[in-house]
Structure formats: C-alpha cells, structure tokens
Amino acid sequence: MAGGGTGGHVIPSVAVAAELCRMGHEALFVGTRRGMEATIVPRAGYAIEWIEIGGLQRVGWKQTLKTLAQLPSGVWASRRILKKRKAAAVFSMGGYVAAPVMIAASLAGVPMIAMEPNAMPGLVTRKMAGRVEKALLAFEEARKYFPPGRTEITGLPVRQEFFDIPAKAPGRVFQVLITGGSRGSRALNRAARESWPMFQRSSLAVRVVVQSGADEHVELAREFNTTGLDGEVIPFIHNMPAAYAAADLVVSRSGAGAVSELAAAGKPSLLVPFPYAADDHQRHNAEAMRNAGAARMWTESDWGGQRLFETVTELAGRPDELARMSEAARRLAKPGAARRAAELLAECGRRV
C-alpha cells in the first residue's frame, strides 16, 4: 500500500486494506515517519515499512534537490521491501511517498493498481500512468491521462463506517464539526476563532468541535477553553465516522477524501476550497457538491467568522433544508470503491 503524507492519501488506502484482509489477504504499508501514515496505519492495526523521501511540488529548490537525491535509495529500499515481503501487487494513492514504491514495482515486474481521486492526476500518477494495470478514478476527466482501456470510474474508497451513519435530525444542541483535513486549515481555524464571541452572545445552543491540526492546536485550544462554549479543539480526530455521526453540519475543505466522506455519511456541509490546491481541484469538488444541493460553498477570501456564525445560525433554524442537503449528499455517494480496488489487487496477485 503506497501513498502517504496526508490523511487524504492514507485513509482511503486503509479502507482498501480492510477489504483485502476481509478477503483473506495481507496488507503492508510503505511510508515515511513524518507523514500521517506514521500515526494512522499502526493505529488501524496494519504493518508498515519505512523509507526516506520528500515532496517535489511547490517545495522550493532545496527540498527538490534533497528529494531527487533521496529517490535512488528510496527505490532501492522499496525494492528490498517488495522482495522480502513477496509482494503480489501494489496499490498506489499517489503522492511523493508512492514514487519510489511505484518505480521499484515497475522494475521488479510487480503489477500496480492506481487510485486517482482528482480530475487532474497528481505528478507521480501521471508519470507512472503507462505502467499501471488499472487506474481507478473518481472523475471522467482523468481518463485522458491513462492508456485506453485501463481506467474504471469507482469513486474514492471510503470506510464502511461512513455509509453506516444514520440520518440525524438536529437535537436541542446544534452540533458543528469544523475540519481542515489531517493537518488542519489556518483559514478554517481563524474563522472558528472569530465566531466564538458571536456564539457566546447568541441564544443558539451549539457544540463546536474543531480538528485544528497539530501546528495551531495548543493556542487554539487554550483560547477556546476560555469561551465557556460547549465543544473541544482536537489536533487530529482518529474516529472521524463518530465525529460525523454526531455532527448536524460539517465545515470543511473540499479535497477528494473530504467530499467522498461527506457524501457517504450524508452530511450537509459548508465548503471552503483550499485555493492553492493543484489544478484548483478543490474548487471543482466543492462546486459539484454545491450544484447537487449537498453543500454551500465560499472562496477563502469570502470566508470568515461572521459568515460562519450567520450560516450556522440560519441552518440550525431550517431542519428541512438540512435534511434536503443530507439526501442530496447521499445521492452522490459511490459505495464499493474499496472492495473493487481489493478485488483488482487480488486478481493481479493471482497472475504473479
């Protein structure tokens, strides 16, 4: 299982690993000690082997040179892992951690299944597109980057726990989950901080949970604890299905993983795309959710505490609209992606 760095790369791979294990196979992850895989994978109960590799995109020339220098040893280490573990197939979610593993698999003749959750594939996946057995896609627009006949639209793997979340009508306390992804979002954190005095002065009974990321957690949590508001600030939420299940409304970035989980869980959302995402893919994701009636969307420049407070207050008083947004989100869900990826990996493995 290759792909790491952020939760968006790791969490779908964990969903595929779970399906593989249910089918009687074994899943081994390859990653770095710096990425989110170092926390998520062991906690999920899977084995992981370590390599050293850094990013290449938007990292500056010094990091680029360092990464290029690390690549040969990363490929060598990955090839040793594949040989030692007698790997039958490789699953890639892309990203810089996947590069040496995919190169090693190509050199060793180990078949690869790639998952591409965005309309514009990432750099590593584009470069290795001709070497994969099958590319599993979330968007039709991504087909053109792969050889004819090697693509399939499956959506993004989402853990079954998200699909199992039942519909929920707001109770006496309106529950808001704010999450900027596994590493947090300064823009979402800032808006949350700005909104707290407004919620303090309002009559709305609200509980606010913020996944802040590690960098801003201490300061943000300290400030939140002085407000007297119900809720908490957490650096990383390990049980995100439970957090979604409790929420009446989710405020989020709009990466592929986030919108897939929102759809699977049927959660109404307020989406603020990360403006510097490659090829502006988060904006396209958010627009698709908004156009389907599942979400409201703002650019980062239009987002802030006042907007957050006003929208939460408005929707808390409109349960019928929340229910419509929830139903619209569920209509966008694509179940079975993790199972399909596992089936293809097993099929490739049997041919080795």
PyMOL commands that set and color helices and strands:
alter all, ss='L'
color gray80, all
select helices_A, chain A and resi 7-22+37-44+60-84+98-108+123-127+129-131+140-145+160-163+186-201+217-225+240-246+256-265+278-291+300-302+305-316+319-331+337-351
alter helices_A, ss='H'
color red, helices_A
select strands_A, chain A and resi 28-31+47-50+90-92+112-116+134-137+151-153+174-179+206-211+230-234+249-252+269-271+295-297
alter strands_A, ss='S'
color yellow, strands_A
deselect
rebuild
show_as cartoon
